[in-house]
Amino acid sequence: MSVFRSSRFARLEPYVPGEQPRERKYIKLNTNESPYPPSPAVLEAVRVAAGALNLYCDPTALKLREAAAAAYGVEPECVLPVNGSDEILNFAVMAFCDGRIPMACPEISYGFYPVLANLHGIRLRQVPLRADLTIDYRDYLSQNCTVFIANPNAPTGSVLTLSEIREIAASNPRNVVVVDEAYVDFGAESAIRLTKEYSNLLVTRTFSKSHSLAGGRLGFGIADPALIDDLTAIKDSTNPYNVNAMTQAAGIAAFKDNGYYADNCRRVAETRDRTAKALKALGFTVTDSKANFLFVRHPNLPGGALYERLREKGILVRHFSKPAIEDFNRITVGADGQMEALIGAVREILTQNGRE
């Protein structure tokens, strides 16, 4: 029985993260982490910052904002560093949704969007995808609500073009459009430059995927300064020291070492495309992913069964129970050796399945 004293939270349905098991060593292809470590410069910056942990970090994260602004081609007042992009999504719901202003997002997308709507008591319109699991941008035109779109979308990996995002922002001038770019560095085009044209556009980024800092918890919101001011007011009313000193130092160093991370993203994209080709040769349907994961289905093996059999072989992938995608699994793109092990395990499973 719930022990919440506030009835607001008695019926919460929390977000369920991907497995982080400790009982054995797995090939982890289930939480979209980078297979590559942070750069040596980032590790050194963290080591140095750790020597001053007796002091509070800069609550404005000024040097980090300046580094991000230079990298993204905007002004520092257009950037808000956050404790992972989940935090900026939460701030956006708090700042731009209420009893009058609902949310809209794809029915199949990042599972945190409906969790946030439920947490804050916001009406949510979940828009079905097309039959091919892509987003029809026209579903988000003139919605009179706050729009949340992951681009590339999760867990499908499909993308909208900048012209489509421009139309969504232009058609919702009185409401905020949030473009969640957690996976944009693996093959999609960022909408950050559109924030200079549309004062209602908020772009969110994370360093968890492309910059090997999933454990460091660093994200950003990029938008018109007026939007950033609203979000900063929420931040300073909840957790003013939201990005710790070591993470700030890691982020600054990562921006300086961007070539290292760009090369890692290129390697991941190349591995993704090779793995997609190999899975298709084994009979899988594979969505056209521009992210660091693949979304796959086999006609002769239910998604839950493939997940369980891979787990037995020491390989973790992500399975979702929604009826529309229950036959699919999302597979994070790891290093080449990890993906070769995956293909070998899948081939064994399909051979065994054919004999049963």
Phi, psi and omega per residue, in radians:
M1 nan 2.447 -3.139
S2 -1.131 2.469 3.066
V3 -1.899 0.180 3.078
F4 -1.030 2.339 3.058
R5 -1.480 -0.384 3.110
S6 -1.665 2.185 -3.141
S7 -1.154 -0.328 3.126
R8 -0.998 -0.602 -2.990
F9 -1.908 0.146 -3.067
A10 -1.181 -0.440 -3.096
R11 -1.976 0.534 3.113
L12 -1.102 2.484 3.003
E13 -2.104 1.578 -3.000
P14 -1.131 2.750 3.015
Y15 -1.150 2.451 3.131
V16 -1.872 1.847 3.129
P17 -1.175 2.863 3.042
G18 -1.131 2.716 -3.097
E19 -1.018 2.434 2.997
Q20 -2.238 1.129 -3.025
P21 -1.197 2.653 3.135
R22 -2.123 -0.076 -3.001
E23 -1.355 -0.322 3.082
R24 -2.751 2.935 3.131
K25 -1.542 2.145 3.124
Y26 -2.000 2.763 2.824
I27 -1.431 1.904 -3.002
K28 -1.569 1.832 3.093
L29 -2.143 0.694 -2.993
N30 -2.162 -0.174 -3.060
T31 -2.238 0.280 3.014
N32 1.008 0.572 3.021
E33 -1.366 2.792 3.050
S34 -1.300 2.453 3.065
P35 -1.394 -0.085 -3.058
Y36 -1.937 2.538 -3.092
P37 -1.326 2.891 2.991
P38 -1.040 2.752 3.132
S39 -1.176 2.729 3.096
P40 -0.977 -0.613 3.135
A41 -1.123 -0.642 3.110
V42 -1.184 -0.766 3.135
L43 -1.099 -0.654 3.109
E44 -1.193 -0.684 3.119
A45 -1.105 -0.676 3.101
V46 -1.156 -0.714 3.133
R47 -1.059 -0.779 -3.131
V48 -1.144 -0.781 -3.123
A49 -1.092 -0.558 -3.115
A50 -1.119 -0.347 3.139
G51 -1.284 -0.145 -3.119
A52 -2.145 0.565 -3.090
L53 -1.247 -0.135 3.051
N54 -1.313 -0.199 -3.123
L55 -1.884 2.603 3.046
Y56 -1.165 2.602 3.026
C57 -1.333 2.898 3.088
D58 -1.191 2.009 -3.116
P59 -1.166 -0.357 3.108
T60 -1.571 -0.203 -3.115
A61 0.838 0.778 -2.989
L62 -1.017 -0.868 -3.106
K63 -1.109 -0.630 3.096
L64 -1.200 -0.710 3.091
R65 -1.081 -0.707 3.135
E66 -1.145 -0.702 3.110
A67 -1.148 -0.739 3.116
A68 -1.139 -0.740 -3.132
A69 -1.068 -0.742 3.126
A70 -1.113 -0.703 -3.126
A71 -1.221 -0.644 -3.052
Y72 -1.635 -0.079 3.093
G73 1.291 0.605 3.114
V74 -2.290 -3.137 3.092
E75 -1.555 2.688 -3.126
P76 -0.991 -0.568 3.140
E77 -1.251 -0.073 3.096
C78 -1.676 0.081 -3.024
V79 -2.170 2.363 3.004
L80 -2.214 1.921 3.040
P81 -1.269 2.515 -3.070
V82 -2.472 2.944 -3.130
N83 -1.453 1.322 -3.043
G84 1.369 2.628 -3.075
S85 -1.171 -0.311 3.046
D86 -1.025 -0.600 -3.122
E87 -1.169 -0.729 -3.140
I88 -1.201 -0.567 3.060
L89 -1.124 -0.721 3.093
N90 -1.103 -0.792 3.108
F91 -1.045 -0.681 -3.111
A92 -1.137 -0.713 3.083
V93 -1.104 -0.756 -3.130
M94 -1.124 -0.679 -3.040
A95 -1.455 -0.559 -2.922
F96 -2.123 0.127 3.091
C97 -2.284 2.580 3.041
D98 -2.829 -2.821 -3.114
G99 -1.105 -0.408 3.131
R100 -1.664 -0.476 -3.038
I101 -1.991 1.805 -3.140
P102 -1.416 -3.127 3.076
M103 -1.915 2.707 2.972
A104 -2.380 2.415 3.092
C105 -2.718 2.884 3.072
P106 -1.103 2.543 3.136
E107 -1.114 -0.608 3.068
I108 -1.972 1.836 -3.087
S109 -2.872 -2.773 -3.122
Y110 -1.107 2.208 -3.025
G111 -1.216 -0.144 -3.136
F112 -1.355 -0.384 -3.114
Y113 -1.074 -0.926 3.113
P114 -1.137 -0.516 3.083
V115 -1.092 -0.771 3.134
L116 -1.157 -0.693 3.104
A117 -1.060 -0.759 3.138
N118 -1.157 -0.736 -3.133
L119 -1.008 -0.739 -3.038
H120 -1.743 0.108 3.094
G121 1.166 0.665 -3.102
I122 -1.774 2.353 3.043
R123 -1.133 2.366 -3.063
L124 -2.172 2.232 3.019
R125 -1.812 1.979 3.116
Q126 -1.742 2.053 -2.987
V127 -1.640 2.166 3.121
P128 -1.058 2.598 3.016
L129 -1.394 2.924 2.978
R130 -1.146 2.991 -3.139
A131 -1.063 -0.512 -3.134
D132 -1.564 0.231 3.084
L133 1.178 0.486 3.017
T134 -1.850 2.824 3.131
I135 -1.549 2.327 2.997
D136 -1.648 1.879 -3.042
Y137 -1.050 -0.429 -3.119
R138 -1.142 -0.357 3.092
D139 -1.176 -0.241 -3.053
Y140 -1.951 0.184 3.112
L141 -1.420 2.367 3.049
S142 0.887 0.948 -3.047
Q143 -1.580 -0.313 -3.096
N144 0.965 0.706 3.084
C145 -2.707 3.005 3.082
T146 -1.439 2.166 -3.041
V147 -1.759 2.303 3.059
F148 -2.081 2.092 3.121
I149 -2.340 2.165 3.005
A150 -1.457 2.245 -3.102
N151 -2.450 1.812 0.037
P152 -1.094 2.651 -3.136
N153 -1.329 2.626 3.031
A154 -2.043 2.348 0.193
P155 -1.751 0.265 -3.001
T156 -1.517 -0.495 3.140
G157 1.463 0.036 -3.118
S158 -1.322 2.778 -3.060
V159 -2.254 2.666 2.918
L160 -1.752 2.667 3.090
T161 -1.450 2.857 3.103
L162 -1.111 -0.602 3.113
S163 -1.140 -0.606 3.095
E164 -1.223 -0.722 3.086
I165 -1.124 -0.681 3.103
R166 -1.030 -0.752 3.130
E167 -1.120 -0.698 3.128
I168 -1.096 -0.820 -3.134
A169 -1.117 -0.744 -3.100
A170 -1.163 -0.532 -3.064
S171 -1.513 -0.110 3.131
N172 -2.164 0.982 -2.995
P173 -1.133 -0.389 -3.106
R174 -1.663 0.004 -3.108
N175 -2.308 2.753 -3.122
V176 -1.482 2.423 3.035
V177 -1.966 2.087 -3.116
V178 -1.794 2.101 3.077
V179 -1.899 1.943 -3.069
D180 -1.564 1.847 -3.033
E181 -1.817 0.789 -3.128
A182 -1.018 -0.521 -3.015
Y183 -2.055 0.242 -2.972
V184 -1.131 -0.471 -3.042
D185 -1.284 -0.042 -3.094
F186 -1.787 0.179 3.050
G187 2.595 0.024 3.116
A188 -1.871 3.028 -3.127
E189 -1.837 2.272 -3.090
S190 -1.276 2.564 3.088
A191 -1.667 0.189 -3.071
I192 -1.001 -0.708 -3.107
R193 -1.129 -0.394 3.119
L194 -1.264 -0.303 3.119
T195 -1.143 -0.341 3.085
K196 -1.364 -0.357 -3.139
E197 -1.670 -0.539 -3.025
Y198 -2.180 1.962 -3.098
S199 -1.269 -0.140 3.126
N200 -1.752 0.166 -3.083
L201 -1.792 2.183 3.056
L202 -2.025 2.139 3.082
V203 -1.848 2.283 3.102
T204 -1.960 2.452 3.133
R205 -2.279 2.763 3.072
T206 -2.373 2.607 3.032
F207 -1.709 0.139 -3.111
S208 -1.212 -0.577 -3.025
K209 -1.711 -1.148 -2.994
S210 -1.339 -0.349 -3.064
H211 -2.051 0.340 2.949
S212 0.991 0.598 -3.107
L213 -2.154 0.630 3.124
A214 -0.994 -0.668 3.130
G215 -1.392 -0.240 3.140
G216 -1.524 -0.347 3.095
R217 1.020 1.372 3.104
L218 -2.392 2.252 3.052
G219 -2.491 3.098 -3.110
F220 -2.528 2.581 2.877
G221 -1.947 2.343 3.126
I222 -2.195 2.171 -3.064
A223 -2.911 3.115 3.001
D224 -0.968 2.509 -3.100
P225 -0.945 -0.580 3.134
A226 -1.136 -0.686 3.078
L227 -1.149 -0.756 -3.137
I228 -1.096 -0.643 3.093
D229 -1.065 -0.738 3.117
D230 -1.087 -0.767 -3.123
L231 -1.193 -0.646 3.111
T232 -1.139 -0.630 3.088
A233 -1.082 -0.680 3.069
I234 -1.135 -0.794 -3.138
K235 -1.029 -0.827 -3.088
D236 -1.274 -0.213 3.081
S237 -1.656 -0.091 -3.113
T238 -2.158 -0.839 -3.067
N239 -2.699 1.397 -3.036
P240 -1.074 -0.517 3.105
Y241 -1.737 0.923 -2.946
N242 -1.266 -0.484 3.136
V243 -1.943 1.973 -3.007
N244 -1.235 2.931 -3.022
A245 -1.078 -0.716 -3.123
M246 -1.186 -0.680 3.127
T247 -1.214 -0.668 3.064
Q248 -1.043 -0.795 3.131
A249 -1.100 -0.714 3.124
A250 -1.102 -0.730 -3.130
G251 -1.132 -0.757 3.115
I252 -1.066 -0.796 3.134
A253 -1.134 -0.638 3.141
A254 -1.146 -0.687 3.088
F255 -1.097 -0.673 3.122
K256 -1.195 -0.462 -3.076
D257 -1.855 0.608 -2.990
N258 -1.090 -0.484 3.126
G259 -1.063 -0.660 3.105
Y260 -1.048 -0.783 -3.081
Y261 -1.315 -0.609 3.079
A262 -1.092 -0.679 3.107
D263 -1.156 -0.697 3.095
N264 -1.096 -0.728 3.122
C265 -1.104 -0.689 3.090
R266 -1.089 -0.743 3.126
R267 -1.103 -0.745 3.118
V268 -1.076 -0.758 -3.128
A269 -1.112 -0.690 3.119
E270 -1.163 -0.750 3.089
T271 -1.100 -0.722 3.099
R272 -0.977 -0.844 -3.066
D273 -1.191 -0.658 3.084
R274 -1.152 -0.715 -3.137
T275 -1.174 -0.704 3.095
A276 -1.033 -0.743 3.124
K277 -1.093 -0.740 -3.136
A278 -1.154 -0.696 3.134
L279 -1.194 -0.676 3.092
K280 -1.088 -0.666 3.112
A281 -1.123 -0.403 3.098
L282 -1.599 0.114 3.054
G283 1.712 0.108 -3.121
F284 -1.380 2.555 2.834
T285 -1.517 2.267 -3.088
V286 -2.257 2.137 3.108
T287 -1.190 2.779 -3.117
D288 -1.412 1.548 -3.034
S289 -1.590 2.344 3.000
K290 -1.960 0.405 3.140
A291 -1.946 -2.966 3.121
N292 -1.687 0.581 3.088
F293 -2.605 2.874 3.052
L294 -2.107 2.568 3.125
F295 -2.072 1.999 -2.875
V296 -2.325 2.702 3.118
R297 -2.569 2.463 3.066
H298 -2.036 2.371 -3.059
P299 -1.153 -0.358 -3.050
N300 -1.894 0.146 -3.072
L301 -2.585 1.983 3.125
P302 -0.998 2.619 -3.095
G303 -1.033 -0.727 3.141
G304 -1.115 -0.663 3.135
A305 -1.182 -0.714 3.110
L306 -1.128 -0.739 3.100
Y307 -0.989 -0.859 -3.091
E308 -1.121 -0.723 -3.100
R309 -1.213 -0.645 3.066
L310 -1.156 -0.669 3.134
R311 -1.089 -0.699 3.103
E312 -1.070 -0.496 -3.141
K313 -1.601 0.124 3.077
G314 1.484 0.388 3.126
I315 -2.164 2.161 3.126
L316 -1.744 2.255 2.953
V317 -2.188 3.112 -3.100
R318 -1.923 2.186 3.081
H319 -1.989 2.394 3.132
F320 -1.986 2.499 -3.029
S321 -1.650 -0.029 3.100
K322 -1.009 2.339 -3.087
P323 -0.928 -0.675 -3.074
A324 -1.163 -0.387 -3.068
I325 -2.288 0.308 -3.048
E326 -1.196 -0.278 3.087
D327 -1.578 -0.012 -3.137
F328 -1.745 2.771 2.920
N329 -2.300 2.529 3.048
R330 -1.733 2.219 -3.070
I331 -2.052 2.007 3.055
T332 -1.145 2.478 3.075
V333 -1.466 1.998 3.112
G334 -1.710 -2.819 3.051
A335 -1.224 2.866 -3.052
D336 -0.975 -0.747 -3.123
G337 -1.117 -0.645 3.107
Q338 -1.148 -0.698 -3.123
M339 -1.270 -0.558 3.046
E340 -1.137 -0.690 3.090
A341 -1.125 -0.698 3.092
L342 -1.046 -0.868 -3.118
I343 -1.075 -0.710 3.105
G344 -1.090 -0.741 3.129
A345 -1.158 -0.728 3.121
V346 -1.095 -0.733 3.139
R347 -1.074 -0.747 3.105
E348 -1.094 -0.738 -3.116
I349 -1.129 -0.764 -3.135
L350 -1.165 -0.652 3.089
T351 -1.115 -0.805 3.126
Q352 -1.109 -0.714 -3.118
N353 -1.101 -0.596 -3.133
G354 -1.226 -0.380 -3.118
R355 -1.563 -0.277 -3.058
E356 -1.380 nan nan
